[in-house]
Amino acid sequence: MRIVILTSSRRGTASYCLPLLKKNTDADIVRVIVSQGQVVKNRKFYLKKIKKIIKIGLPGAVNGIRIRSWFNGLGLKNNLKDIVVLCNELNVPVIETPAVNNPLTVQLMREANADLAISLGNSYIPKKIFTQAKHGMINIHGEVLPDFQNAQSVIWQVYENRAETGYTIHRIDSKIDTGDILKMEKYPIIFKDTFENTVRTMADETLARAGKGLVDVINHFEQYLKEARPQGKGKTYTTPSIKEFWRMKSNFKKLKKSIVPPAEK
């Protein structure tokens, strides 16, 4: 199977998954496309930002920036090789493009003539991109779908007072995190001494589990594609407001107290 990978991160999920796919599958990774993430800051861009700030409040927006690094884990992603360097080492063709939604990206996707495209570490993917490969494009979402669409891993599970998280590998469609589910795995949240360390720990845990899950999907793709199931009605999340964040902190303390034995706290 011919595979093309699209990523917007120099050190992220793609850098973790690429060696796994090369080592543990027979897939032919014909090209890795690296988006430089250039953003057109037009009227629509600023209106979207303003709308989000109005929804979550300025303190929520500032806090969102503050906690952004939590989702990088405990250093696993930081210790990964730059995806361009890694591709050169693994003899995988790699090309950089200005942005995901760019004519060059469309051209590169079309020229790859791939059976399947994989999105690893991107935001919204337009239809002109995800339809280029024969079987479309799949994505790893670091949460359970459809319950936690567009959610940042763990924090919204804790908000909903749940002690379980997971990842989902799904097909990409015209909306965010709504495509048919190929594979899902659920597992307990590992509660650490602080909310931050819990989020960081689970970011690493999810990346490791999802990497293995992706290998499994590629090795048995025809079967997973045949058994793919629609998500049904879901719930969408975004950056939390301060009020929502404090509820997360409060729930974290309660969940940790009820789950973690006293000797391990």
C-alpha positions as CSV (number, residue, x, y, z in Angstrom):
1,M,0.0,0.0,0.0
2,R,1.3,3.4,-1.0
3,I,1.0,6.0,1.8
4,V,1.6,9.7,2.0
5,I,1.9,11.5,5.3
6,L,0.9,15.1,6.0
7,T,2.1,16.9,9.1
8,S,2.4,20.4,10.4
9,S,4.8,19.6,13.2
10,R,8.6,19.2,12.9
11,R,8.7,17.2,16.1
12,G,5.5,15.5,16.9
13,T,3.2,12.5,16.1
14,A,4.7,12.1,12.6
15,S,8.3,11.9,14.0
16,Y,7.1,9.2,16.4
17,C,5.0,7.2,14.0
18,L,7.1,7.2,10.9
19,P,9.8,4.8,12.3
20,L,7.1,2.5,13.6
21,L,5.5,2.3,10.2
22,K,8.8,1.8,8.4
23,K,9.8,-1.0,10.8
24,N,6.5,-2.8,11.5
25,T,4.5,-2.6,8.2
26,D,5.0,-3.4,4.5
27,A,3.6,0.0,3.5
28,D,5.5,2.0,0.9
29,I,5.7,5.5,2.4
30,V,6.1,7.4,-0.9
31,R,6.2,10.9,0.6
32,V,6.1,13.0,3.7
33,I,4.7,16.5,3.3
34,V,5.6,19.0,6.0
35,S,3.4,22.1,6.3
36,Q,5.3,25.2,7.5
37,G,2.0,26.4,9.0
38,Q,1.8,29.8,7.3
39,V,-1.5,31.5,8.2
40,V,-3.3,34.1,6.1
41,K,-4.2,36.7,8.7
42,N,-7.2,38.1,7.0
43,R,-10.5,39.4,8.3
44,K,-11.9,35.8,8.6
45,F,-8.9,34.8,10.7
46,Y,-9.3,37.7,13.2
47,L,-13.0,37.3,13.4
48,K,-12.6,33.6,14.4
49,K,-10.0,34.6,17.1
50,I,-12.3,37.3,18.5
51,K,-15.3,34.9,18.5
52,K,-13.3,32.3,20.5
53,I,-12.1,34.9,23.0
54,I,-15.6,36.1,23.5
55,K,-16.7,32.5,24.1
56,I,-14.1,31.5,26.7
57,G,-13.1,35.0,28.0
58,L,-9.7,36.7,27.9
59,P,-8.5,34.9,31.1
60,G,-9.4,31.6,29.5
61,A,-7.5,32.5,26.3
62,V,-4.4,33.5,28.4
63,N,-4.7,30.3,30.4
64,G,-5.0,28.3,27.2
65,I,-1.7,29.6,26.1
66,R,-0.2,28.8,29.5
67,I,-1.2,25.2,29.5
68,R,-0.4,24.6,25.8
69,S,2.9,22.9,26.6
70,W,1.2,20.4,28.9
71,F,0.0,18.5,25.8
72,N,3.6,17.9,24.6
73,G,3.9,15.3,27.4
74,L,6.9,14.8,29.6
75,G,9.5,15.3,26.9
76,L,8.8,12.4,24.6
77,K,8.0,14.7,21.7
78,N,10.8,17.1,22.5
79,N,13.3,14.2,22.2
80,L,12.0,13.2,18.8
81,K,14.1,14.0,15.7
82,D,13.1,16.7,13.3
83,I,10.8,15.1,10.7
84,V,12.9,16.3,7.8
85,V,16.1,14.9,9.3
86,L,14.3,11.6,10.2
87,C,13.0,11.3,6.6
88,N,16.5,11.7,5.2
89,E,17.8,9.0,7.6
90,L,15.0,6.6,6.6
91,N,15.3,7.4,2.9
92,V,11.7,8.7,2.7
93,P,11.1,11.6,0.3
94,V,10.1,14.7,2.2
95,I,8.9,18.1,0.8
96,E,8.0,21.2,2.7
97,T,4.9,23.3,1.7
98,P,3.8,26.7,3.0
99,A,0.5,25.5,4.5
100,V,-1.9,22.7,4.6
101,N,-4.5,24.7,2.6
102,N,-2.1,25.6,-0.2
103,P,-2.1,24.8,-4.0
104,L,1.4,23.2,-3.6
105,T,0.0,20.8,-1.0
106,V,-2.8,19.7,-3.3
107,Q,-0.3,19.2,-6.1
108,L,2.0,17.1,-3.9
109,M,-0.8,15.0,-2.6
110,R,-2.0,14.3,-6.1
111,E,1.4,13.5,-7.5
112,A,2.0,11.0,-4.6
113,N,-0.7,8.7,-6.2
114,A,-1.2,7.2,-2.8
115,D,-3.7,4.5,-1.7
116,L,-4.0,6.2,1.7
117,A,-3.1,9.5,3.2
118,I,-2.4,9.9,7.0
119,S,-2.7,13.2,8.8
120,L,-0.4,13.5,11.8
121,G,-0.4,16.7,13.8
122,N,-2.6,19.0,11.6
123,S,-5.6,21.2,12.2
124,Y,-8.5,21.4,9.7
125,I,-7.9,19.5,6.5
126,P,-9.9,20.8,3.5
127,K,-11.7,18.4,1.1
128,K,-9.3,19.2,-1.8
129,I,-6.5,17.6,0.4
130,F,-8.2,14.6,2.1
131,T,-9.8,13.3,-1.1
132,Q,-6.5,13.0,-3.2
133,A,-5.6,9.4,-2.0
134,K,-7.6,6.4,-3.3
135,H,-9.0,5.6,0.2
136,G,-8.9,9.2,1.5
137,M,-7.1,10.3,4.6
138,I,-7.1,9.0,8.2
139,N,-6.3,10.8,11.4
140,I,-5.3,10.0,15.0
141,H,-7.4,11.8,17.5
142,G,-6.1,11.7,21.1
143,E,-9.5,11.2,22.7
144,V,-12.6,9.0,22.5
145,L,-15.0,9.8,19.7
146,P,-17.7,11.0,19.2
147,D,-17.9,12.0,22.9
148,F,-14.9,14.3,22.7
149,Q,-14.6,15.9,19.3
150,N,-11.9,18.6,18.9
151,A,-11.0,18.0,22.6
152,Q,-7.5,18.3,24.1
153,S,-6.6,15.0,25.6
154,V,-7.6,14.2,29.3
155,I,-8.6,17.7,30.5
156,W,-12.2,17.4,29.1
157,Q,-12.5,13.8,30.4
158,V,-11.7,15.1,33.8
159,Y,-14.1,18.0,33.3
160,E,-16.8,15.4,32.7
161,N,-15.7,13.6,35.8
162,R,-14.5,10.5,34.0
163,A,-11.4,8.5,34.9
164,E,-11.0,7.0,31.4
165,T,-9.4,8.3,28.2
166,G,-8.4,6.9,24.9
167,Y,-7.5,7.6,21.2
168,T,-9.5,7.1,18.0
169,I,-8.2,6.5,14.5
170,H,-10.8,7.7,12.0
171,R,-11.4,8.7,8.4
172,I,-11.3,12.5,7.7
173,D,-14.4,14.1,6.3
174,S,-15.5,17.7,5.8
175,K,-15.9,18.5,9.5
176,I,-13.5,18.2,12.5
177,D,-13.2,14.7,14.1
178,T,-16.5,13.4,12.7
179,G,-15.4,10.8,10.2
180,D,-16.0,7.0,10.4
181,I,-14.2,5.2,13.2
182,L,-11.6,2.6,12.2
183,K,-10.1,1.8,15.6
184,M,-10.6,3.0,19.2
185,E,-8.8,2.1,22.4
186,K,-9.9,3.2,25.9
187,Y,-7.7,3.0,29.0
188,P,-7.6,4.5,32.5
189,I,-6.2,7.9,33.2
190,I,-2.9,7.6,35.2
191,F,-3.4,10.2,38.0
192,K,-0.2,11.9,39.1
193,D,0.6,14.4,41.9
194,T,-0.6,17.4,39.9
195,F,-3.1,18.0,37.1
196,E,-0.3,19.2,34.9
197,N,1.8,16.1,35.4
198,T,-1.3,13.9,34.8
199,V,-1.9,15.6,31.5
200,R,1.7,15.3,30.5
201,T,1.9,11.7,31.5
202,M,-1.2,10.8,29.5
203,A,0.0,12.7,26.4
204,D,3.0,10.4,26.3
205,E,0.8,7.3,27.1
206,T,-1.7,8.2,24.3
207,L,1.1,8.8,21.8
208,A,2.7,5.4,22.5
209,R,-0.6,3.6,22.3
210,A,-1.8,5.4,19.2
211,G,1.4,4.7,17.4
212,K,0.9,1.0,17.9
213,G,-2.7,1.3,17.0
214,L,-1.8,3.0,13.7
215,V,0.6,0.2,12.8
216,D,-2.3,-2.3,13.4
217,V,-4.6,-0.3,11.2
218,I,-2.1,-0.1,8.3
219,N,-1.3,-3.9,8.6
220,H,-5.0,-4.8,8.5
221,F,-6.4,-1.8,6.6
222,E,-8.8,-3.6,4.3
223,Q,-10.5,-5.2,7.3
224,Y,-10.7,-2.0,9.3
225,L,-12.0,-0.1,6.3
226,K,-14.7,-2.8,5.8
227,E,-15.8,-2.5,9.5
228,A,-15.6,1.3,9.8
229,R,-18.5,2.7,11.6
230,P,-20.2,6.1,11.6
231,Q,-19.8,8.1,14.8
232,G,-23.3,9.3,15.3
233,K,-24.0,12.4,17.4
234,G,-21.0,13.8,19.2
235,K,-20.0,16.7,21.4
236,T,-17.4,19.3,20.6
237,Y,-15.0,21.0,22.9
238,T,-12.5,23.9,22.7
239,T,-10.1,25.7,25.0
240,P,-11.7,25.9,28.5
241,S,-12.9,29.1,30.1
242,I,-11.4,29.9,33.5
243,K,-14.6,28.6,35.2
244,E,-14.4,25.3,33.2
245,F,-10.7,25.0,34.1
246,W,-11.3,25.4,37.8
247,R,-14.0,22.7,37.5
248,M,-11.3,20.5,35.9
249,K,-8.9,21.2,38.8
250,S,-11.6,20.4,41.3
251,N,-12.7,17.2,39.6
252,F,-9.0,16.1,39.3
253,K,-8.6,16.3,43.1
254,K,-11.8,14.3,43.6
255,L,-10.9,11.6,41.0
256,K,-7.4,11.3,42.2
257,K,-8.6,10.8,45.8
258,S,-11.1,8.2,44.9
259,I,-8.8,6.2,42.5
260,V,-5.2,6.5,43.7
261,P,-4.4,4.4,46.8
262,P,-3.1,6.6,49.7
263,A,0.4,5.0,49.6
264,E,0.8,6.1,45.9
265,K,-0.3,9.7,46.4
